[in-house]
């Protein structure tokens, strides 16, 4: 199945991407921590801004996702081994559909935010240009703090959020498992994953998606 964590705060902050691996006990650069502080609070501020119309908030959040995430790379990761020999047109269509589905999950939760803030609590390096930043989200309508980890990659001088761990789940890795299972069940056809996502988009069903 293609499942999304139902807790709204998870959907608010996730930017799907590459998987997490165990890291050594070393501190990441302060720039990565500052990046998470700035952009995570920016995301929460956009989602909580009741002065904007729903459509205006959608547009601002779409622009925000495009700024901090590399959707084509995320889509290739989610496809796993099926991306290597994918038909270019199928890969393009999957990327477009995956982006629409991910954006839909954010938009479906636009009215569920009210004043949450994020505090960075530390960081670790995997290697140069690859770090894990730890944080806690509090406030708003949260009954208790939520611990969140962010995997940050730096390529050619630009930082990206490539995975987020919420409630103990690395979201990109979860998506990869579920998407590749759909493709495997349909003879290796990427179109099967495209179709499964498109059904959910058409039905505005972004909380969960079951494998057909």
N, C-alpha and C positions, 0 to 999 in steps of 0.2 A: 504494500500500500504506500501511498504518498501521504505521510501524516505530518501535521503541523502541531507543535506544542500549543495547547489551548490557552495557557496563561497569557494574558495580553502583553505583559511586560517582555516576555520572551520574543514575541513577534515584533514588538516595537524596536528592539535593538539588534535583531539579527541581521547580518549581512552575510549571505551564504558564500562559502569559499573552500579553501584547502584544509586538510585535516591537521589535527594537533598530534604531536608526538611528545614523548617524555623529554624534559629539558633539564640541563644541568643547573646547579644552584649558582647562577651568576646574574648580576643586575643588568637589565637592559638600559639603553641610553634614556636620559630624561626626555628627549624629543619624542620617543614613542609614547611615553606616559602623557605628555602634553597633547599629543595627537588624539589619544583616546578621550581625555578630559574634554577637549574642545569639541570634537565631532559627536561624541555620545550625548553631551549636554545639548548640542545643537539639534540633534535628532529629537530628543525628548521635548525641547522647546517648540519645535515645529508641530509635533503631534499634539501638544497641549495648548496651542495658541487658538483660543476661542474667538479672537478678534477677526480671524480669517474665515472665509466661507470654506465649506468642505472641499470644494473644487480647488480653491487657492492653496489650501494645505496639501492636497494631493500633488499639485504641480510643484510646490516647494520641496516636498519630500522626494519626488521623483528626481528632481535636480540634485538633491543631496545624495541620494544613492549613487547616481552616475558619477558624482564627484569623488566619493570615498571608496567605491567598489569597482572591480574590473569584472563586469558581468560576463564577457566572453570567456575569460579564464575560469570563472566560477562554473559556467555551464559545461566547459570541457571536463573539469574535475568531476562534476556530478555524473557525467556520462561514463566515467571510468574507462575501462578497456575499450568500450564501444566508440570512444572519440577518435582512437588512433586511425582507424580505417573508414571513418564516417564519410559518406558522400557530402561534399561541401554544401550543397543546398539543404540536405537534411540537418547538418550541423547548424547552418544559419537559421533554419526554421525552428529548431529546438531552442536555440539561444533566445530568439524573439519570444517564443511561447513561455519559456522558463522565466524570462524577465517579467512578462505580463502577469504570470501567476504569482511570483514573489511580490511584485508591486501590489497586486490585489490583496495579498495577506496583510500588508501594511495598511492599505486604505480601508480595509474592513474593520480595522481597530482604531480608526482615527478619533472616535469619541470616547475612548476608554482611558485617557490620560489626564492627569491633573496634578502638576507640580512635582513630579519625581525629579531627583537630582542624582548625579553620579559622583563618587569619590574614588579616585585611583589609590590603591593601597600598596602597590608594589609591581615589580616586573622581573622577568628572567630572560636571558639570552639563550637561544638555541645555537645560533651562529651569527656572524655579522649580517645585518639586514633581515633578521628573522627572530622575533621575540614574542613573548607572552606577557601581556599586561593584565594584572588582576585589579578588580574594582568591586564596589558595592553600590547598589542603587537603593535609595530610601525615599520616603516622603510620599506625597500624594495619597492615593487610596491603598497603598501597600500596607498589609497588616504586619509585615516583618521585612527586614532588609533582604535583598536578593544579591547573591554573589555571582559575578559575571567575569569570565576570562575572555580576552581578545587575542587572537593571533595576528600580529602585524608584520607584513613583509614590506621591504623597501627595495624598489627596482628602479634603476636609472634616476635616482634622486627623488622618487615619488613613493609615498607611503600608501598602503592599502590595508583595509581590514579584510582578512581572508578566512576567518572563522570566528565563531562566537560560541562559548560554552555557557549555557543557562540551565539551571536545575540539573547539573551533572551531565548534560547532553551536548556534544559538539554537533552543531546543527548541520554544517556542510557534510560531515561524514554520514549523518543520519539520512540526509537527502540522497547521497550517493548510493547507499545501500538500497533504498527503496526504489529509486529510478532504475538502477541496473537490474533489480529483481523483475520489474515490469518488462524490461527489454528482453531479459533471458526467457521469460515465460512466453514471449511472442517471437521466438526464433531469431533473436538478435536484431529485431527491427526497431530502430530508433523512433519510427513513426508511431509505435505503440505508446511510447512515453509522451510524445507530442499530443496524441489523441486523448490520453488520460488527463493531461493537464488542461487541454482545451475544453473538455467537458466541464471541469471544475470552474474554469474561467466563465464559460457561457452561463453556468448556473449560479454564479456568484457564491460558490461554495469553497471558502478558503480556510475553514477551520480544520477539516480533515478531508482526505481523499482516499477512497478505498480502491484497491486494485480490482479491476473488473475481470 
